[in-house]
Amino acid sequence: MSSASRRPAPPSPAVIGIDVATASVRALCVDGQGRVLAEARADLPPPVRTATGTSEQDARSWWPAVRSALRRTTGALPRGGREVIAVAVSATSGTVVPTGTDGEPLGPALMYDDRRAADLNAEAQRAGSARWDALGLSVGPTAALGRAVWCLRTYGSALRHVLHTPELIGRELTGHPVSTDWSHALKSGYDARAGEWAHEVFDALDFPLGLLPSVGAPGTGAGVVGPEAAEATGLPEGCSVRLGMTDGCAGQIATGAVEPGRFVGVIGTTYVLKGVSEHLVRDATGAFYSHRHPEGWWLPGGASNTGGECLADVAPARLATLDAAAAARGPASYVRYPLCRDGERFPFVSGAARGFELGGPRDEADAHRAALEGVAFLERLALDRVVRLGVPVLGPLHAVGGGSRSTVWTAIRATVLDRPVRAVERAETAFGAALLAATGTLHEDLAASAAAMVHRGALVEPAPAERPALEENYGRFVEALRERGWIPDD
């Protein structure tokens, strides 16, 4: 046998997804089958928040943290990073930063939860009302637009661009200005249906569109890694830099829910439903809004005020015991809407909504079970609303978030929904960014990337014996919402 035949096969090409979150940066390197090859994290300074509603972070801290996370990731790879052929960046939605002629920040980033420009957002909402109505939005995507106008009025002639986080990182990676993606651009006033910035809104606010970046589809090329960035990060020079998506959208596609009819339910502190539709979903109540899918479809979704927060008073060490007791007892003896806050925003909008109980618990296990069922009822109501809005829901529901780690909760959800539920591994922003980096490089499109790279967990089927009782309780839940006037009779 020749020495050449004994050489190990060269490492497979790989991609890196970068998640610039609020508290840290994470770099995740995977191959074309979704296998994790290396990952690293670097901390960011916490945002500075004030009682007046401002929220700022030092934008100059982003690139050093990205550089550090990339350097440690590539340093752990067999070929020192030479196998990486593409990277993509995802970040928080609605965060903007003012930059000058050299591309450097003129001041801190205005974070996604910064409220200093509420009056400007209201003005933008009024100026674009006709456009937002045409998109089926009761509230236009203006949350970051007001911040952009505030930057212009604050920095004046020194301002050259208002950027989102990925463009700042993209400039460092490529050595030149890069486009934004239509996901990060949404809350800055970009109309993804028309493929343009809402020019009449910017005209009304006297904001030149030249201060904003050009816009492209997520997953498309924005440039290549330049020599300085290659030396700093360990990425190979010429590595493709692809456009990413916001953290929420990247988290969705990380589940593999990337084709029309596929939906994912996220149970964290609150419940979030996201999916894919062929056509724009128009919801006059404002409960749903849509990002644009990389392939031109739509990503309708909504976020509730109800969710895992209903278990906040339960000690983590007690959850497994209560779950086992809830599984053993079967359907709850009463109905609970476990809303812990004032008002609901999804799947219906009502400032008057409050949590309620129809009856009372027999014991602690009964109370725990009713809380789990209540969130599942809300999820059923959300999916029923999707169908009424004309969007098909196909196949199993993808399940992520802390709630998906509870086997009894997942089984309850499957039975209430009368469809299988599949918990998904690594449904995280950095992995979603890696799928976008693989799109057009390792794989032909996003669907092919997801099919090859997402590792799906086992299906949890509905429990037929429990379905009649849960169906009856769901009917009582819906009727109680109607009686209170929070949802319409139909």
KOLKE-438731 format. One record per residue (C-alpha): chain; residue number from 1; x, y, z. Coordinates in pm, whole numbers, padded with zeros to 5 digits. Layout:
% residues N
SITE   kelo   lumtor        X        Y        Z
SITE      A      NUM        X        Y        Z
...
***
This chain:
% residues 490
SITE   kelo   lumtor        X        Y        Z
SITE      A        1    00000    00000    00000
SITE      A        2    00143    00336   -00099
SITE      A        3    00198    00612    00153
SITE      A        4   -00057    00825   -00035
SITE      A        5   -00329    00563    00016
SITE      A        6   -00264    00564    00391
SITE      A        7   -00318    00939    00426
SITE      A        8   -00636    01033    00613
SITE      A        9   -00906    01195    00406
SITE      A       10   -00892    01574    00422
SITE      A       11   -01148    01735    00653
SITE      A       12   -01482    01815    00496
SITE      A       13   -01558    02177    00411
SITE      A       14   -01721    02362    00698
SITE      A       15   -01916    02680    00774
SITE      A       16   -01942    02907    01077
SITE      A       17   -02251    03075    01218
SITE      A       18   -02194    03382    01436
SITE      A       19   -02452    03494    01691
SITE      A       20   -02401    03846    01827
SITE      A       21   -02638    03834    02122
SITE      A       22   -02689    04085    02402
SITE      A       23   -02450    03930    02654
SITE      A       24   -02203    03743    02434
SITE      A       25   -02086    03643    02088
SITE      A       26   -02093    03279    01986
SITE      A       27   -01921    03116    01689
SITE      A       28   -02032    02766    01586
SITE      A       29   -01852    02563    01319
SITE      A       30   -02034    02271    01155
SITE      A       31   -01980    02054    00851
SITE      A       32   -02224    01981    00570
SITE      A       33   -02400    01716    00779
SITE      A       34   -02453    01951    01071
SITE      A       35   -02187    01792    01291
SITE      A       36   -02033    02039    01534
SITE      A       37   -01659    02068    01476
SITE      A       38   -01577    02354    01714
SITE      A       39   -01740    02644    01897
SITE      A       40   -01640    02932    02122
SITE      A       41   -01797    03220    02308
SITE      A       42   -01678    03569    02405
SITE      A       43   -01852    03800    02651
SITE      A       44   -01990    04144    02569
SITE      A       45   -02034    04433    02813
SITE      A       46   -02392    04446    02941
SITE      A       47   -02619    04711    02789
SITE      A       48   -02657    05030    02990
SITE      A       49   -03028    05076    03060
SITE      A       50   -03186    05375    03235
SITE      A       51   -03517    05452    03400
SITE      A       52   -03603    05682    03108
SITE      A       53   -03608    05385    02868
SITE      A       54   -03271    05419    02698
SITE      A       55   -03071    05104    02628
SITE      A       56   -02718    05127    02486
SITE      A       57   -02422    04899    02426
SITE      A       58   -02066    04981    02322
SITE      A       59   -02068    04886    01953
SITE      A       60   -01688    04895    01951
SITE      A       61   -01692    04582    02169
SITE      A       62   -01861    04369    01903
SITE      A       63   -01573    04310    01664
SITE      A       64   -01311    04223    01931
SITE      A       65   -01556    03968    02074
SITE      A       66   -01633    03823    01729
SITE      A       67   -01263    03813    01646
SITE      A       68   -01186    03631    01972
SITE      A       69   -01464    03375    01929
SITE      A       70   -01359    03308    01568
SITE      A       71   -00990    03278    01655
SITE      A       72   -01062    03017    01924
SITE      A       73   -01302    02831    01697
SITE      A       74   -01069    02811    01398
SITE      A       75   -00779    02726    01630
SITE      A       76   -00965    02413    01740
SITE      A       77   -01017    02286    01384
SITE      A       78   -00794    02019    01227
SITE      A       79   -00669    02253    00955
SITE      A       80   -00668    02567    01167
SITE      A       81   -00969    02717    00991
SITE      A       82   -00865    02654    00630
SITE      A       83   -01163    02418    00590
SITE      A       84   -01412    02703    00654
SITE      A       85   -01565    02819    00327
SITE      A       86   -01839    03055    00452
SITE      A       87   -01962    03252    00754
SITE      A       88   -02287    03433    00834
SITE      A       89   -02382    03671    01115
SITE      A       90   -02710    03695    01305
SITE      A       91   -02792    03948    01575
SITE      A       92   -03073    04109    01772
SITE      A       93   -03364    04259    01580
SITE      A       94   -03395    04636    01587
SITE      A       95   -03049    04727    01716
SITE      A       96   -02886    05011    01519
SITE      A       97   -02556    05199    01539
SITE      A       98   -02453    05538    01389
SITE      A       99   -02126    05533    01194
SITE      A      100   -01900    05797    01040
SITE      A      101   -01694    05825    00721
SITE      A      102   -01447    05558    00834
SITE      A      103   -01722    05310    00919
SITE      A      104   -01648    05342    01290
SITE      A      105   -01931    05394    01542
SITE      A      106   -01995    05757    01632
SITE      A      107   -02151    05649    01960
SITE      A      108   -02309    05353    02134
SITE      A      109   -02552    05118    01965
SITE      A      110   -02919    05181    02035
SITE      A      111   -03045    04841    02143
SITE      A      112   -03362    04660    02038
SITE      A      113   -03538    04767    02360
SITE      A      114   -03434    05134    02349
SITE      A      115   -03745    05354    02382
SITE      A      116   -03604    05705    02340
SITE      A      117   -03752    05748    01991
SITE      A      118   -04111    05646    02071
SITE      A      119   -04246    05976    01936
SITE      A      120   -04053    05932    01611
SITE      A      121   -04180    05575    01577
SITE      A      122   -04536    05701    01618
SITE      A      123   -04473    05960    01347
SITE      A      124   -04331    05691    01119
SITE      A      125   -04634    05475    01188
SITE      A      126   -04869    05754    01078
SITE      A      127   -04662    05840    00769
SITE      A      128   -04660    05479    00651
SITE      A      129   -05013    05379    00751
SITE      A      130   -05124    05310    00392
SITE      A      131   -04823    05087    00331
SITE      A      132   -04858    04902    00662
SITE      A      133   -05229    04846    00599
SITE      A      134   -05148    04697    00258
SITE      A      135   -04912    04458    00433
SITE      A      136   -05186    04359    00676
SITE      A      137   -05010    04517    00971
SITE      A      138   -05197    04712    01236
SITE      A      139   -04857    04828    01361
SITE      A      140   -04587    04900    01105
SITE      A      141   -04228    04775    01137
SITE      A      142   -04093    05103    01270
SITE      A      143   -03934    05012    01604
SITE      A      144   -03581    05080    01480
SITE      A      145   -03674    05347    01224
SITE      A      146   -03728    05606    01495
SITE      A      147   -03386    05524    01640
SITE      A      148   -03230    05582    01299
SITE      A      149   -03394    05925    01276
SITE      A      150   -03278    06003    01629
SITE      A      151   -02919    05922    01520
SITE      A      152   -02943    06171    01233
SITE      A      153   -03083    06445    01455
SITE      A      154   -02818    06378    01716
SITE      A      155   -02503    06337    01505
SITE      A      156   -02595    06561    01212
SITE      A      157   -02344    06593    00930
SITE      A      158   -02098    06355    01102
SITE      A      159   -02339    06067    01034
SITE      A      160   -02266    05869    00720
SITE      A      161   -02463    05549    00779
SITE      A      162   -02704    05390    01024
SITE      A      163   -02620    05021    01036
SITE      A      164   -02741    04704    01202
SITE      A      165   -02501    04479    01389
SITE      A      166   -02419    04239    01100
SITE      A      167   -02310    04520    00868
SITE      A      168   -02060    04644    01124
SITE      A      169   -01915    04293    01156
SITE      A      170   -01937    04238    00780
SITE      A      171   -01727    04547    00715
SITE      A      172   -01458    04416    00949
SITE      A      173   -01462    04075    00783
SITE      A      174   -01449    04200    00423
SITE      A      175   -01274    04535    00459
SITE      A      176   -01554    04724    00282
SITE      A      177   -01921    04821    00339
SITE      A      178   -02167    04534    00302
SITE      A      179   -02541    04504    00244
SITE      A      180   -02789    04419    00514
SITE      A      181   -03041    04137    00487
SITE      A      182   -03414    04202    00467
SITE      A      183   -03467    04037    00805
SITE      A      184   -03250    04281    01003
SITE      A      185   -03387    04566    00789
SITE      A      186   -03753    04494    00866
SITE      A      187   -03790    04703    01183
SITE      A      188   -03594    04987    01025
SITE      A      189   -03874    05046    00776
SITE      A      190   -03795    04802    00494
SITE      A      191   -04090    04671    00291
SITE      A      192   -03986    04319    00197
SITE      A      193   -04293    04269   -00021
SITE      A      194   -04211    04568   -00242
SITE      A      195   -03836    04518   -00207
SITE      A      196   -03771    04876   -00099
SITE      A      197   -03732    05105    00198
SITE      A      198   -04060    05280    00283
SITE      A      199   -03950    05597    00102
SITE      A      200   -04261    05804    00184
SITE      A      201   -04197    05744    00555
SITE      A      202   -03836    05853    00534
SITE      A      203   -03935    06155    00326
SITE      A      204   -04185    06256    00594
SITE      A      205   -03913    06232    00858
SITE      A      206   -03656    06409    00638
SITE      A      207   -03422    06111    00652
SITE      A      208   -03201    06051    00341
SITE      A      209   -03219    05690    00224
SITE      A      210   -02850    05710    00138
SITE      A      211   -02776    05673    00508
SITE      A      212   -02912    05318    00500
SITE      A      213   -02740    05011    00351
SITE      A      214   -02852    04826    00042
SITE      A      215   -03061    04516    00113
SITE      A      216   -03030    04155   -00002
SITE      A      217   -03177    03813    00065
SITE      A      218   -03048    03616    00364
SITE      A      219   -02797    03352    00263
SITE      A      220   -02665    03547   -00036
SITE      A      221   -02306    03666   -00064
SITE      A      222   -02194    03997    00085
SITE      A      223   -01823    03968    00005
SITE      A      224   -01523    03761    00109
SITE      A      225   -01291    03764    00408
SITE      A      226   -01006    04008    00352
SITE      A      227   -00640    03966    00450
SITE      A      228   -00658    04163    00775
SITE      A      229   -00961    03973    00901
SITE      A      230   -00806    03643    00793
SITE      A      231   -00498    03713    01001
SITE      A      232   -00706    03824    01299
SITE      A      233   -00959    03538    01300
SITE      A      234   -00796    03236    01142
SITE      A      235   -01054    03232    00864
SITE      A      236   -00905    03172    00521
SITE      A      237   -00872    03474    00298
SITE      A      238   -01145    03459    00035
SITE      A      239   -01391    03277    00264
SITE      A      240   -01745    03376    00164
SITE      A      241   -01935    03615    00393
SITE      A      242   -02309    03546    00364
SITE      A      243   -02603    03756    00480
SITE      A      244   -02771    03631    00797
SITE      A      245   -03108    03686    00965
SITE      A      246   -03227    03820    01299
SITE      A      247   -03181    03597    01602
SITE      A      248   -03547    03493    01614
SITE      A      249   -03557    03399    01245
SITE      A      250   -03224    03217    01265
SITE      A      251   -03355    03022    01562
SITE      A      252   -03658    02922    01359
SITE      A      253   -03470    02792    01058
SITE      A      254   -03234    02606    01293
SITE      A      255   -03529    02375    01371
SITE      A      256   -03561    02275    01005
SITE      A      257   -03898    02452    00969
SITE      A      258   -03802    02616    00640
SITE      A      259   -04070    02508    00390
SITE      A      260   -04434    02620    00354
SITE      A      261   -04666    02464    00610
SITE      A      262   -04394    02390    00866
SITE      A      263   -04427    02552    01208
SITE      A      264   -04229    02562    01530
SITE      A      265   -04360    02629    01880
SITE      A      266   -04116    02780    02128
SITE      A      267   -04191    02755    02500
SITE      A      268   -03955    02981    02689
SITE      A      269   -04060    03247    02936
SITE      A      270   -04335    03320    02685
SITE      A      271   -04477    03118    02396
SITE      A      272   -04375    03196    02038
SITE      A      273   -04513    03041    01719
SITE      A      274   -04323    03074    01391
SITE      A      275   -04380    02913    01056
SITE      A      276   -04351    02934    00678
SITE      A      277   -04626    03032    00435
SITE      A      278   -04627    03073    00059
SITE      A      279   -04818    03401    00083
SITE      A      280   -04810    03700    00314
SITE      A      281   -05042    03653    00613
SITE      A      282   -05257    03961    00666
SITE      A      283   -05387    03987    01021
SITE      A      284   -05592    04296    01098
SITE      A      285   -05559    04240    01475
SITE      A      286   -05182    04274    01468
SITE      A      287   -05129    03942    01647
SITE      A      288   -04923    03809    01354
SITE      A      289   -04647    03976    01160
SITE      A      290   -04418    03833    00894
SITE      A      291   -04052    03838    00808
SITE      A      292   -03954    03742    00453
SITE      A      293   -03817    03394    00392
SITE      A      294   -03480    03374    00213
SITE      A      295   -03651    03200   -00080
SITE      A      296   -03921    03471   -00106
SITE      A      297   -04188    03296    00102
SITE      A      298   -04303    03442    00433
SITE      A      299   -04235    03371    00800
SITE      A      300   -04554    03451    00993
SITE      A      301   -04532    03442    01367
SITE      A      302   -04637    03588    01695
SITE      A      303   -04528    03604    02057
SITE      A      304   -04762    03550    02351
SITE      A      305   -04744    03690    02703
SITE      A      306   -04814    03336    02829
SITE      A      307   -04561    03055    02852
SITE      A      308   -04311    02889    03080
SITE      A      309   -04331    03188    03310
SITE      A      310   -04633    03016    03468
SITE      A      311   -04387    02773    03633
SITE      A      312   -04158    03046    03766
SITE      A      313   -04261    02980    04126
SITE      A      314   -04169    02611    04102
SITE      A      315   -03820    02526    04224
SITE      A      316   -03622    02371    03934
SITE      A      317   -03544    02065    04147
SITE      A      318   -03920    02002    04183
SITE      A      319   -04008    02010    03814
SITE      A      320   -03916    01649    03736
SITE      A      321   -04122    01524    04033
SITE      A      322   -04423    01734    03936
SITE      A      323   -04395    01627    03573
SITE      A      324   -04400    01261    03677
SITE      A      325   -04703    01320    03900
SITE      A      326   -04880    01513    03624
SITE      A      327   -04815    01234    03376
SITE      A      328   -04950    00975    03619
SITE      A      329   -05271    01162    03703
SITE      A      330   -05381    01230    03343
SITE      A      331   -05586    01532    03229
SITE      A      332   -05642    01805    03486
SITE      A      333   -05973    01827    03670
SITE      A      334   -06011    02196    03589
SITE      A      335   -05912    02455    03326
SITE      A      336   -05646    02720    03374
SITE      A      337   -05534    03010    03155
SITE      A      338   -05184    03060    03305
SITE      A      339   -05126    03421    03200
SITE      A      340   -04903    03586    03463
SITE      A      341   -04907    03940    03320
SITE      A      342   -05164    04204    03234
SITE      A      343   -05282    04177    02874
SITE      A      344   -05230    03933    02589
SITE      A      345   -05069    03992    02249
SITE      A      346   -05092    03651    02079
SITE      A      347   -05281    03458    01947
SITE      A      348   -05530    03732    02029
SITE      A      349   -05473    04093    02129
SITE      A      350   -05643    04218    02445
SITE      A      351   -05517    04463    02702
SITE      A      352   -05793    04342    02934
SITE      A      353   -05683    03976    02934
SITE      A      354   -05596    03824    03271
SITE      A      355   -05521    03470    03379
SITE      A      356   -05814    03270    03513
SITE      A      357   -05920    02931    03648
SITE      A      358   -06242    02741    03581
SITE      A      359   -06260    02545    03903
SITE      A      360   -05968    02469    04128
SITE      A      361   -05691    02210    04174
SITE      A      362   -05735    01894    04376
SITE      A      363   -05366    01882    04459
SITE      A      364   -05027    02012    04351
SITE      A      365   -04999    01766    04062
SITE      A      366   -05341    01873    03934
SITE      A      367   -05237    02241    03945
SITE      A      368   -04910    02165    03762
SITE      A      369   -05091    01961    03498
SITE      A      370   -05347    02239    03443
SITE      A      371   -05067    02491    03384
SITE      A      372   -04905    02268    03121
SITE      A      373   -05239    02211    02953
SITE      A      374   -05320    02584    02958
SITE      A      375   -05011    02671    02753
SITE      A      376   -05095    02383    02516
SITE      A      377   -05448    02523    02477
SITE      A      378   -05300    02860    02385
SITE      A      379   -05077    02688    02128
SITE      A      380   -05382    02510    01981
SITE      A      381   -05566    02843    01961
SITE      A      382   -05265    02992    01779
SITE      A      383   -05249    02711    01522
SITE      A      384   -05626    02723    01474
SITE      A      385   -05589    03095    01401
SITE      A      386   -05315    03023    01146
SITE      A      387   -05548    02788    00963
SITE      A      388   -05836    03040    00972
SITE      A      389   -05603    03296    00817
SITE      A      390   -05560    03059    00522
SITE      A      391   -05222    02906    00601
SITE      A      392   -05192    02525    00596
SITE      A      393   -05010    02359    00885
SITE      A      394   -04839    02042    00767
SITE      A      395   -04667    01755    00942
SITE      A      396   -04544    01751    01299
SITE      A      397   -04497    02067    01501
SITE      A      398   -04132    02139    01575
SITE      A      399   -04080    02208    01946
SITE      A      400   -03795    02406    02101
SITE      A      401   -03728    02609    02413
SITE      A      402   -03704    02502    02774
SITE      A      403   -04057    02362    02771
SITE      A      404   -03968    02110    02500
SITE      A      405   -03735    01935    02745
SITE      A      406   -04039    01819    02945
SITE      A      407   -04159    01488    02798
SITE      A      408   -04500    01511    02964
SITE      A      409   -04551    01867    02839
SITE      A      410   -04455    01762    02485
SITE      A      411   -04701    01470    02505
SITE      A      412   -04978    01701    02629
SITE      A      413   -04910    01940    02340
SITE      A      414   -04924    01654    02088
SITE      A      415   -05258    01534    02226
SITE      A      416   -05416    01880    02246
SITE      A      417   -05301    01958    01890
SITE      A      418   -05387    01607    01766
SITE      A      419   -05061    01601    01572
SITE      A      420   -04711    01467    01643
SITE      A      421   -04462    01701    01807
SITE      A      422   -04090    01674    01743
SITE      A      423   -03834    01824    01982
SITE      A      424   -03536    01951    01782
SITE      A      425   -03169    01951    01879
SITE      A      426   -02950    02264    01857
SITE      A      427   -03234    02500    01771
SITE      A      428   -03016    02803    01834
SITE      A      429   -02926    03123    01658
SITE      A      430   -02566    03032    01575
SITE      A      431   -02676    02706    01412
SITE      A      432   -02938    02891    01207
SITE      A      433   -02667    03133    01093
SITE      A      434   -02453    02832    00997
SITE      A      435   -02740    02701    00780
SITE      A      436   -02745    03036    00600
SITE      A      437   -02368    03021    00556
SITE      A      438   -02412    02676    00400
SITE      A      439   -02679    02801    00160
SITE      A      440   -02523    02840   -00184
SITE      A      441   -02188    02708   -00061
SITE      A      442   -02219    02359    00089
SITE      A      443   -02578    02312   -00032
SITE      A      444   -02790    02445   -00315
SITE      A      445   -03051    02627   -00107
SITE      A      446   -03183    02664    00248
SITE      A      447   -03415    02363    00222
SITE      A      448   -03123    02143    00117
SITE      A      449   -02908    02284    00400
SITE      A      450   -03179    02208    00657
SITE      A      451   -03246    01859    00519
SITE      A      452   -02878    01765    00540
SITE      A      453   -02776    01947    00858
SITE      A      454   -03067    01960    01106
SITE      A      455   -03073    01664    01345
SITE      A      456   -03436    01603    01435
SITE      A      457   -03538    01438    01758
SITE      A      458   -03794    01163    01812
SITE      A      459   -04161    01216    01736
SITE      A      460   -04402    01230    02029
SITE      A      461   -04743    01104    01922
SITE      A      462   -05082    01208    02065
SITE      A      463   -05226    00994    02347
SITE      A      464   -05571    00878    02223
SITE      A      465   -05695    00788    02573
SITE      A      466   -05645    01146    02695
SITE      A      467   -05779    01325    02392
SITE      A      468   -06154    01335    02482
SITE      A      469   -06091    01501    02820
SITE      A      470   -05842    01749    02676
SITE      A      471   -06074    01831    02386
SITE      A      472   -06354    01905    02634
SITE      A      473   -06126    02126    02844
SITE      A      474   -06004    02310    02534
SITE      A      475   -06364    02385    02442
SITE      A      476   -06424    02527    02791
SITE      A      477   -06105    02735    02759
SITE      A      478   -06212    02888    02427
SITE      A      479   -06567    02953    02547
SITE      A      480   -06431    03136    02853
SITE      A      481   -06221    03361    02627
SITE      A      482   -06531    03436    02416
SITE      A      483   -06747    03512    02719
SITE      A      484   -06489    03766    02836
SITE      A      485   -06488    03931    02494
SITE      A      486   -06120    03862    02428
SITE      A      487   -06179    03659    02112
SITE      A      488   -06472    03687    01864
SITE      A      489   -06761    03442    01858
SITE      A      490   -06643    03294    01528
***
